[in-house]
Amino acid sequence: MTEAGADFPLLHASAEAVPLPDASFDVVFCDHGAMSFADPERTVPEAARLLRPGGLLAFSAESPLHFICWDDDTNAVSEQLRSNYFERTSADDGESIVFSLPYGDWIRLFRRQSFTIEDLIELRPPIDAESTYNEYVPHGWARQWPAEQIWRCHKEEPNGVGS
């Protein structure tokens, strides 16, 4: 904050129960955070509660394809389907729990919370991209299949329209 010349309060709280009033924010953003490491069935409603009408929910997370191609034995992504797409919505490696939903489940969850989906971006690295995450997702794999996704959703206005 000092380097940016900004001063704002920081809050340490669960993304499933933020101790702030309804309609407190214009934007809720997560980069592989609350939507990955907490249950989306609890975090998406909490984001909806915190957002003002027309507010933006934007987050990145592991793609469902990456999730079901994960090989627990090698602790790496595989070129084979390893899990049931419809039934494996969480994984616990003993250190953390990760959540991922099938696309249809994400869409239905957003709609139940009065979100309008603006975009789903399935990330694909450029051919010449370099990464420090090659053990997590090799470049060649990510060029063929999306390992990550970015959702952009707006909380509907009272008249039923997103901003």
Number of C-alpha atoms within 10 A of each C-alpha: 8 6 5 6 6 7 8 6 5 6 9 7 10 11 19 18 13 16 12 12 10 14 14 13 17 15 16 16 16 14 12 16 14 23 24 21 18 20 19 22 15 14 20 23 19 17 27 24 20 21 23 19 23 20 24 26 24 18 19 22 21 20 20 22 21 23 27 22 19 22 17 12 6 8 11 15 23 18 12 10 15 16 15 11 17 13 10 15 19 15 15 9 9 6 6 9 13 21 20 26 24 17 15 10 14 16 14 12 17 22 15 11 16 21 28 22 18 15 12 14 13 15 16 17 16 10 9 7 9 10 12 9 9 13 11 13 19 16 20 11 17 18 15 11 15 19 24 20 17 18 17 17 23 26 28 23 16 10 7 13 14 19 14
